[in-house]
Amino acid sequence: MKRIIITVSCCILLLSFNSCYVLKKSDDFYGIGTTGKNTLYVIDISGSMEGIDEGSVKDQLMREAGNKAGSEVGKLIGGKIGSLLGKQVTKQATKLGAVKRKLIPAIKGLPDGKKFAVYAYSDKVTKQSNELRIASNTSRTSSNIFVEHLKASGGTHTMEALLEGLVLNGVEEIVLMSDGLPNTNPDQILEEIRKSNTKGIVIHTIAFGEDADHNFMRTLAQENGGTFVTSKM
């Protein structure tokens, strides 16, 4: 009986951690409110985003609970289920996992008619759409499926992603999500954006993890009329 209770408890923990955020709607993303502007979400999926999101208290608690639960199940029923549960919860506690848990509800909460697009980048830029899409049940769902299936690997070509975002037809604001450790010198990126952002596109920045280059992310937002926030809670 004890085995069953622990196993069921672990499964409930895993399901609640992985699934609850896909059902939620939000009118903000880490405190950056949804606006009427045409918005491009730019997600860093470099290898460093697979690291632990140390700043999130919720993530720390969930990761600890998942690891303990996995350990207990492993002792009782051979370790395979316990190992799987622990690994899945830990995976969701990464920086990229933190992006997904906040961005998916934000996209789900976009009002009908708002225009948006989603890019992801590491060594290259991957575009969920080559143009801004009009928010609807279909476009919101397909975008969230794209976000949910993102995996972290490769380098951090932030400048290339931002430059491609700035030339997206009709874009009025960019929300950059990154641990702020770009391959290119941050000062070079800032200088290039000063030259390229001739239309006054707003750039918001969200930094993940304690190793993020907060100075770079803060300056990028300040110089482009945006808001800088950190995932730390």
N, C-alpha and C positions, 0 to 999 in steps of 0.2 A: 504493500500500500504506500509506504514511504517513497518507493521508487516512482510510482505513478504520480504522486503529488508533486514531487520535484520536477519530473519530466514535463508535466502539464504546466507547472508554474514557469518553467524556462521557455516553453513554447509561447505562452501568453506574453511573456516579457519580450521575446523576439518579435512577435507579431505586432505588439503595440508600438515598439520602437521603430520598426521598418514601415509600418502601414499607416499609422495615424496621420502622419503629415500629408499623405497623398489625398486625404479626404478633406483637409482644411482649406479655407479660403482666407486670404489676408489682403489688407489694403496698404500694406507697407512691407519693406524688405530691410530688416535690421534697422528699422526706424526711418528709412528713406521712403517717404510716402509715394503712393502711386499718383502720377500726374496725368494731365491731358496731353502731354508731349508724346511724340513718337519715340519709343524707347528701344534701345539695343542693349541686351544683357550679354556681357562678355565674361566667360568663365575660364579661369586658369585651370587646366587639367594636366599640368606638368607633374613629374614624378614627386616633387616635394609636397604637392597637395594631398598625397597619400599619407602624409605624416599626421600625427595626432593633433587635434585642435585643442591644444592645452588650455586655452583661455575659457572654454565653455564649461561651467560648473555642471550643467545638466549632462553633457557628454561624459565628463569624468565619472559621475555617479552611475550612469547607465553602463559605461564600459566596465567599471568595477563590479557592478552587479552581474553583468553578463559573464565576466571572467570567473567569478565565484560560482555562478550557476553552472557554467560549463565544466568547471572542475569537479563539482559535486556529482553531476550526471556522469562524468567520465569515470569516477570512482565506482559508481553503482552499476552502470550498464555498459561497461567496456570502453568508454571514452569517445566513440565515434560521434554520437549525438551531441555529447557535451562539448567536444572540440568544435563541431560545426556551429553550435549555438554561440559559443564564446567568440569564434572568429567572425561570425556575421555581425554581432553587436559591436565588436571592436572595429570592424570595417566601417560601420555607419558612424563611428566616433571620429573619423578623420576629418581633415579640413574640407575635402570634397564632399564628404557626407553631410557636413554642416551646411554647405551651400545648398545641397539638394533639399534638406529639411526645411529651409527657409524660402528658397526660390520657387519650389513647386507650389506651395500655397499662394505665393505672391502672383504667380502667373495664373493660377486658378481663379484668383480674385480680380483679374483685369476686367474692366467693364466692356461690354459689347461695343464694338466700333473702334476701340483704341488700337493704334497700330504699334506693332512690336516685332522684334526678331531676336534670335538667340544664336550667339557664336560661342565656340569653345576653341581653346588654343593650347598648344604645347610647342612641338617643333613646326607645326603648321596650323593654319586657321581652318576649323571645320564649321561650316555654316548649316544650321538647321533649315535656313531659307536664304536665298540670294536677294530677297527683297522683304520689305516690311509687310507683315501680315495683319489682317484685320481680326481683332479678338472675337472669337466665337467658340462654341463648345468644341468644334472640330480642331481649330487652330490651337486652342489652349491645351487640349488633350495631346495632340501630336507633339507639341513643344515640350510638354512635361515628360512624355515618353522618351524624347531625345535626352533631356536632362537626367532622368533616372538611370539611363543606360551608359552614361559617361564613365570612363575609367581613366585613372591617372597614370601617365607615363611621359617620358621625354623631357625636353628642355622648356624654358620659359621665355618665349619670344613675344614679350608684352608689347614692344614697340610696333611690330608688324601687325598684331591684332588690333591695336588702337588705330593705326593708320588705315587699315581696311575698314574699320568701323566708321571713321570720319568721312569716308567717301560713299557710305551707304546712302542711296537716294532717299531724301526725306527725313533722315534721322535728326532728332532734336536733342536727345540726351543719351548718354552712355552710362551704364552701371557696370563698373569693372570689379570683378571678384578675384582676388589673388592673395597669395602669401607675400607678395611684394618683393620677390627675389628674382628680378629679371636677368636674362643673360646679358643684355646690353647695359652699359653704364647708365644708371638712373638719370644723371645730369644730361646725358645725350638724349634720352627719351624726352625729358622735359623740354629741351631746346627744340627738338623736332616737332613736338606737339604745338609749341608756341608758333612755329612757322606754318603748320598744316591746318590748325583749327581756325580757319579764316571765317567760318560761319557762326562762331560763338556757340558751338555745341557744348552743352553742359556735360561735365564728366564727374560722376559720383564714384567714390572708391571705397571698397570694403576689404579690410586686411584680416587675414586669417593666420592664427598661430603666433606664438610669442617671438618667433624669429623674423617676422615680417618687417620689411623696411618701412616703418611708419612715417618717417620723414619724407620719403619719396611719394608714398600714397597720399599723405596729407597735402603736400605741395601740389601734386597733380590735380587734386580736387579744388584746392583754393584758387589755383591759377585759371581754372576753367569753370568757375561759378558753381561748383558742386559741393557735396557734403562728404566728409571723410568720417567713416566709422570703423570700429574694430569688432570682431566677433567675440571678444572677451566679454564675459558677463560677471 
